[in-house]
């Protein structure tokens, strides 16, 4: 005969198993199940579903084994724990993860104040090209002289301003 604690154990191991499957095959399964979870909404994504089921099952096992509560009360308390975990997971994991950017690219405006090197001579009233290294990678950008002076190839520069997708640079002098 299957006892109540066995049902909680099966639910716990099953939800943890699905969580591990989603951990290792998440990208594949995400594409397959994307339409299903998109139609249901963000409120029932796999992270929430299996996390909540794990909390309900785990608290069911612990309360059944270590408390003197009857099975109906254990189920109700476990459901309350699960609902609490659901909202904690939703507000502290799902929402921040949805709003997080996974891009390492930077905006051109982030280049203001960065040092670089002229790779194509910048005329006093014209455009040239500069090379800028950063922690996010290297990039070359169109540049113009901020001081309206010619800046020769190989000269160290600093980006003073970004306007209309053009870097305005000045020669970087040692102090």
Secondary structure by P-SEA (a helix, b strand, c coil): cccaaaaaaaaaaaaaaaaaaaacaaaaaaaaaaaaaaaacccccaaaaaaaaaaaaaaaaaaaccccccaaaaaaaaaaaaaaaaaaaaaccaaaaaaccccccccccccccbbbbbcccccccccbbbbbbcccccbbbbbbbcccccccccbbbbbcccccccccccccccc
